[in-house]
Every structure is written in C-alpha cells, then in structure tokens.
Amino acid sequence: MVSKLGMLFDEENIPDFGSIEKSGPREYTLLSADIDKLNHTLTRSVCGSVFNVPSGANAVVVDKPAVWKYHSGSDKWYEVISDV
C-alpha cells in the first residue's frame, strides 16, 4: 500500500495527483498546471472508498491567484477565487 494525500492506494492503482499536496486537514496546494487534476483525479469517483477530502476543502493554486473548493454532493471542485 502507498499513501498519497492521506489515502492508501494499492501499488498498481495510484492516481497521478501531479503537484497536488495536502497542506492541512482541509487544505491542499497545487501548481496551475495541475488544476485539471482536481476534477479528473482528486474525486470520490476516481479514488473510491479511500477518498477522504471533506466537503468545503480548499485547493490553493500557488503560482496563480486561484482557490478551488470541493463539494461532496456533486463530487466536484469549483473555482471560488481567481485572477480577473
């Protein structure tokens, strides 16, 4: 088993989270190149039963002024702050 972002994955089934890192219990950081990985990789539908991101968690993009927030009901990340 391999631990990624606080979740345990079988060695053959580790999603590619790119630069996404867990920086707190409800916060993640990432580079803008990996924004698409929020909705294509860091979701319950992809990670399955090991998924542990709470609703309302933030993903802060460190190289671009942007923040995304996770909604568990829709299993999607939504941009809430961005450079205009």
BATINU-939523 format. One record per atom (N, C-alpha, C): atom name; y, z, x. Coordinates in pm, whole numbers. Layout:
N
{site CA; {Y; Z; X}}
...
END
This chain:
84
{site N; {-118; 0; 84}}
{site CA; {0; 0; 0}}
{site C; {125; 0; 89}}
{site N; {226; -71; 41}}
{site CA; {352; -82; 114}}
{site C; {465; -36; 23}}
{site N; {553; 49; 75}}
{site CA; {666; 98; -2}}
{site C; {788; 10; 20}}
{site N; {845; -40; -89}}
{site CA; {968; -120; -88}}
{site C; {1057; -69; -199}}
{site N; {1178; -31; -165}}
{site CA; {1276; 18; -262}}
{site C; {1221; 134; -344}}
{site N; {1136; 215; -284}}
{site CA; {1079; 329; -352}}
{site C; {963; 297; -445}}
{site N; {912; 174; -437}}
{site CA; {799; 132; -519}}
{site C; {683; 97; -427}}
{site N; {561; 125; -470}}
{site CA; {443; 95; -390}}
{site C; {377; -33; -437}}
{site N; {361; -128; -343}}
{site CA; {301; -257; -373}}
{site C; {175; -277; -292}}
{site N; {80; -348; -350}}
{site CA; {-38; -394; -278}}
{site C; {11; -490; -170}}
{site N; {-48; -486; -52}}
{site CA; {-1; -566; 61}}
{site C; {4; -716; 32}}
{site N; {-77; -764; -58}}
{site CA; {-80; -907; -91}}
{site C; {23; -945; -196}}
{site N; {87; -846; -259}}
{site CA; {178; -874; -371}}
{site C; {314; -809; -354}}
{site N; {374; -823; -237}}
{site CA; {505; -764; -212}}
{site C; {612; -866; -244}}
{site N; {698; -837; -343}}
{site CA; {807; -930; -374}}
{site C; {905; -940; -256}}
{site N; {973; -1053; -244}}
{site CA; {1075; -1072; -141}}
{site C; {1209; -1025; -197}}
{site N; {1250; -905; -157}}
{site CA; {1376; -849; -203}}
{site C; {1494; -889; -114}}
{site N; {1469; -964; -9}}
{site CA; {1576; -1006; 79}}
{site C; {1651; -888; 137}}
{site N; {1782; -889; 124}}
{site CA; {1867; -784; 181}}
{site C; {1884; -663; 90}}
{site N; {1823; -662; -26}}
{site CA; {1841; -551; -121}}
{site C; {1783; -423; -61}}
{site N; {1867; -318; -59}}
{site CA; {1826; -186; -11}}
{site C; {1861; -81; -114}}
{site N; {1780; 21; -121}}
{site CA; {1810; 135; -208}}
{site C; {1900; 229; -130}}
{site N; {2019; 257; -184}}
{site CA; {2115; 340; -112}}
{site C; {2139; 474; -181}}
{site N; {2075; 496; -293}}
{site CA; {2086; 621; -367}}
{site C; {1992; 616; -485}}
{site N; {1982; 725; -562}}
{site CA; {1887; 728; -673}}
{site C; {1916; 623; -781}}
{site N; {2042; 584; -796}}
{site CA; {2081; 485; -897}}
{site C; {2167; 375; -837}}
{site N; {2155; 354; -705}}
{site CA; {2240; 254; -641}}
{site C; {2164; 174; -537}}
{site N; {2194; 45; -535}}
{site CA; {2136; -50; -442}}
{site C; {2251; -125; -374}}
{site N; {2227; -175; -254}}
{site CA; {2323; -261; -186}}
{site C; {2253; -390; -148}}
{site N; {2330; -496; -136}}
{site CA; {2274; -625; -100}}
{site C; {2385; -716; -50}}
{site N; {2345; -826; 11}}
{site CA; {2438; -931; 52}}
{site C; {2448; -1036; -58}}
{site N; {2560; -1107; -63}}
{site CA; {2582; -1205; -170}}
{site C; {2475; -1315; -171}}
{site N; {2417; -1346; -58}}
{site CA; {2312; -1448; -53}}
{site C; {2189; -1412; -136}}
{site N; {2174; -1283; -169}}
{site CA; {2056; -1237; -242}}
{site C; {2086; -1193; -385}}
{site N; {2203; -1226; -437}}
{site CA; {2236; -1188; -575}}
{site C; {2131; -1241; -673}}
{site N; {2083; -1362; -651}}
{site CA; {1984; -1420; -743}}
{site C; {1854; -1341; -745}}
{site N; {1826; -1264; -640}}
{site CA; {1703; -1184; -635}}
{site C; {1708; -1066; -734}}
{site N; {1827; -1027; -778}}
{site CA; {1834; -918; -877}}
{site C; {1758; -957; -1003}}
{site N; {1788; -1073; -1060}}
{site CA; {1724; -1114; -1185}}
{site C; {1596; -1194; -1166}}
{site N; {1567; -1236; -1043}}
{site CA; {1444; -1312; -1020}}
{site C; {1336; -1231; -950}}
{site N; {1372; -1112; -898}}
{site CA; {1274; -1032; -824}}
{site C; {1278; -884; -862}}
{site N; {1398; -826; -871}}
{site CA; {1409; -682; -896}}
{site C; {1418; -653; -1046}}
{site N; {1308; -683; -1117}}
{site CA; {1299; -658; -1261}}
{site C; {1160; -602; -1293}}
{site N; {1151; -539; -1409}}
{site CA; {1022; -486; -1453}}
{site C; {920; -598; -1473}}
{site N; {966; -713; -1524}}
{site CA; {872; -822; -1549}}
{site C; {810; -877; -1421}}
{site N; {880; -866; -1308}}
{site CA; {825; -912; -1179}}
{site C; {749; -801; -1109}}
{site N; {807; -682; -1104}}
{site CA; {746; -571; -1028}}
{site C; {635; -499; -1102}}
{site N; {633; -508; -1233}}
{site CA; {526; -446; -1311}}
{site C; {539; -295; -1323}}
{site N; {427; -228; -1329}}
{site CA; {424; -83; -1359}}
{site C; {485; 3; -1249}}
{site N; {503; -49; -1129}}
{site CA; {563; 30; -1021}}
{site C; {715; 29; -1028}}
{site N; {772; -52; -1115}}
{site CA; {917; -66; -1125}}
{site C; {981; 68; -1158}}
{site N; {1084; 106; -1083}}
{site CA; {1145; 238; -1102}}
{site C; {1297; 235; -1106}}
{site N; {1358; 122; -1138}}
{site CA; {1503; 113; -1145}}
{site C; {1548; 164; -1282}}
{site N; {1633; 268; -1284}}
{site CA; {1677; 321; -1412}}
{site C; {1786; 235; -1475}}
{site N; {1792; 235; -1606}}
{site CA; {1899; 165; -1676}}
{site C; {2033; 222; -1630}}
{site N; {2128; 135; -1606}}
{site CA; {2259; 179; -1558}}
{site C; {2272; 182; -1407}}
{site N; {2165; 151; -1335}}
{site CA; {2172; 148; -1189}}
{site C; {2269; 39; -1145}}
{site N; {2337; 63; -1033}}
{site CA; {2432; -33; -979}}
{site C; {2376; -102; -856}}
{site N; {2413; -229; -841}}
{site CA; {2384; -305; -720}}
{site C; {2518; -351; -664}}
{site N; {2556; -297; -550}}
{site CA; {2686; -327; -489}}
{site C; {2667; -436; -385}}
{site N; {2742; -543; -401}}
{site CA; {2738; -654; -305}}
{site C; {2838; -620; -195}}
{site N; {2789; -605; -74}}
{site CA; {2874; -551; 34}}
{site C; {2963; -656; 101}}
{site N; {2931; -784; 90}}
{site CA; {3014; -884; 155}}
{site C; {3098; -966; 57}}
{site N; {3104; -921; -66}}
{site CA; {3184; -985; -170}}
{site C; {3215; -875; -272}}
{site N; {3338; -866; -319}}
{site CA; {3366; -760; -417}}
{site C; {3293; -787; -550}}
{site N; {3173; -733; -562}}
{site CA; {3096; -752; -685}}
{site C; {3002; -634; -705}}
{site N; {2984; -597; -830}}
{site CA; {2888; -492; -868}}
{site C; {2810; -544; -988}}
{site N; {2680; -524; -983}}
{site CA; {2591; -563; -1092}}
{site C; {2528; -436; -1148}}
{site N; {2500; -435; -1278}}
{site CA; {2442; -317; -1344}}
{site C; {2314; -360; -1417}}
{site N; {2209; -275; -1405}}
{site CA; {2081; -304; -1467}}
{site C; {2074; -247; -1609}}
{site N; {2022; -327; -1702}}
{site CA; {1998; -283; -1840}}
{site C; {1849; -292; -1868}}
{site N; {1786; -179; -1893}}
{site CA; {1640; -177; -1908}}
{site C; {1593; -245; -2036}}
{site N; {1673; -241; -2142}}
{site CA; {1632; -304; -2268}}
{site C; {1613; -454; -2256}}
{site N; {1699; -518; -2178}}
{site CA; {1689; -663; -2158}}
{site C; {1618; -697; -2028}}
{site N; {1594; -597; -1943}}
{site CA; {1532; -617; -1811}}
{site C; {1612; -719; -1730}}
{site N; {1745; -703; -1734}}
{site CA; {1834; -794; -1662}}
{site C; {1946; -718; -1593}}
{site N; {1997; -780; -1488}}
{site CA; {2115; -732; -1416}}
{site C; {2235; -811; -1465}}
{site N; {2349; -742; -1487}}
{site CA; {2470; -805; -1534}}
{site C; {2585; -775; -1438}}
{site N; {2663; -878; -1407}}
{site CA; {2778; -858; -1320}}
{site C; {2886; -786; -1399}}
{site N; {2935; -674; -1346}}
{site CA; {3037; -597; -1416}}
{site C; {3170; -597; -1342}}
{site N; {3168; -622; -1213}}
{site CA; {3291; -632; -1134}}
{site C; {3273; -749; -1038}}
{site N; {3374; -835; -1031}}
{site CA; {3367; -945; -935}}
{site C; {3506; -980; -888}}
{site N; {3510; -1052; -775}}
{site CA; {3639; -1101; -730}}
{site C; {3682; -1212; -824}}
{site N; {3804; -1212; -862}}
{site CA; {3853; -1306; -963}}
{site C; {3918; -1425; -897}}
END
